[in-house]
Amino acid sequence: MATEQQATKVIIGPVRLSFAHIWEPRGMDDNDQKKKYSCALLIPKTKKEIIEQVESAIKAAKELGKGKWGGKIPNKLEISFKDGDVEKPELDEYAGMMFINAKSSTKPNIVDKKRQPILDQEEVYSGCWAYVSVNFYPYDTNGNKGVAAGLNNIMKFKDDEAFAGRASAEEDFAAIEISDEDDDLLG
């Protein structure tokens, strides 16, 4: 029989990372004292076994929540597992995906496929694929009840096209042609 913690913890993947704020914690604004590490985990809807794992862990977290919620599971709960087509239709990368918003106040350990630490922040980014350890937990804060996802650890699986954001230097300067004679322009 699984312990309560094991029942709410899942290692899922491969998932695609989005809004990966995994190297430095971020807050809602510059004055936010409760900065967190966070990442959205995109799961293709075709990966039924991953979705079932997540749903099972959420169900276990709801059972744990009964203690916080007066002995029963409320009819209306905020769940950190959502449908990308419904919640983020404006973002192409969320099409055909389910997603989890996972957060942590402590920095996740980030490793490669050989389980060696990744120190280069350019290596793990929004758009790459990874296996991620997540722990679902119930909460009741200021009358808001739900099940949130804690971000534990990340193992990079493979590279893919980076999601929108900063263009690479190669892309920015691709149309500029420079010859040896251009040095004379400075002179």
N, C-alpha and C positions, 0 to 999 in steps of 0.2 A: 504494500500500500504506500502511495506517495505521501510525503509530509505536506503540510499546507504550503510551505515555501516552494517545494518542488512542483506542486500542482499549479502555482501561479507564475512560475518561471519557465520561459521557453527560449530555446535557441533556434531562431528562424533564419531561413535563407535558402538560396541567395535572394536578397532583397536589394532594391536600388535605393541609395541614400539621396535624400532631398533636404534642402535647407539644413545642411550639415554644419552645425555650430558645435563641433566636437573638440576643437583645439583650445578655444577660449570661451569662457562662459559669457552669455549675453543676457541682458535684461530687456524689459519693455521699452525703456528709454535710458538715457545716460545717468539719470538719478536713481534708477532701480537698484536697490540694495540686495534683492533676491535674484542675482544673476545665476543662470543655469546653463549647463551643457545640454544641447538638444539636437534632435534629428528626426525627420519624417522618414519612415521606412515604407517604401512602395513594394507591394506584393501583387504580382500579376494575378488577376482573377482566375486564370486557368490553373493556378497552383492550389488546388483544393486541399491537399494534405497540409499545407502551411496554414491556410485559412482555418481548417479544423483545429489545428494545434492552438492557434490564437484564441479561437472561440472557446475552447476547453479551458484555457488558462483564465479567460475573462469570467467564465462561469464559476470557477473555483474562487476567484477574487470576490465575486458577488456573494457567494456563500460566506466568506470571511466577513464581508461587510454587514451582514445581519447584526453583528454585535454593535456596530456603529449606528445602524439605521433602525434601532428599536425592535430588533428581532425578526424583521422581514425585509425582503428586497423591494424597494420602492418601484412604483410603476414607471416613473420617469427618472432615468439616470443618464448622466453625460458619460459616454464611453469613448475612449481614445482610439477606437478602431472604426474607421469610416470608409465610405465608398467615394473614391476619387472622382467618378463621373458625376456624382451628386454634389459633393462638397467643394470641389475645385474644378468646375467645368472650364474655367478660363485658362487652366494650365495644361498644355498638351501632354506633358509627361505623366499626368495623373489619369489620363484616359485608359480605361481597361484595368485600373489598379484599385486595390484596397490600400489603405495606409494607416499607419500607427504614428502618432506623435509621441515620441519618447523623450523624457527629460531626466536630468540628474544634477544634484548640487556638487557631486564629485566627478572628476574627469574620468571618462571611460578609458580603459586600457585598449590600445589599438595595435593589432598585430597583423603580420602577413600570413600567407598560407602555411608557412613553416613555423608559425607561432612565435616569430621573432618580432620584437617591438618595432613599430614604424615611427620614426622620429621626424621625417620630412613631411611637413604639413601639405605639400603639393601632391603627395601620394594618395591621400584619402580625401575625397571631395564629393560634392553634390553631383550625382550622375554615375559614380562607380557602384559596383555590386559588392555586397558583403554578407557575411553571416553575423547576426547580432543577438546578443543575450539581453532579454527584456524580462522585467518582473512586473506583473500587473498587481495593483493594490487598490483597495477601496478607500474612498475619502468622503468626509462630510465637513466642509469648510464654509462657514458663514451661510448655512442653509443650502449650499450647493452639494449635491451628492453625485457620486459617480465612481468610475473605475479608470484610473490613470495607468500609464506605462512608465516604469523606471528604466532608464538606459544604463546598462551594465558595461558590456564589453563589445568590441567590434573586431572582426577578422575580415580584412579585405579579401575579396574573392577574385575580381577581375576589373579591368578598366573598361570604360565606355565613354561615350560623348558626354562632356560636362554639360550640366544644365545651364540655362541662361544665367548670365552674370558677366563677369569680366572676360573680354575677348583675349585671345593669346596675342603675343607680340607678332607672331607669324601672320595671323589674320589681319591685324591692324595695318601692317606695313607691306602686305603682299603686292599691292599695285604700284609701289614706289620702285623705280629702277634707278640704280646708282652705278655710275661708271667711274673709272679712275680719274677722268677729266673733271668730275664734280668737285674734287678737292680744290680746283682753281677758283670755284665760286666763292670761297672764303677769303680769297686774297686780295 
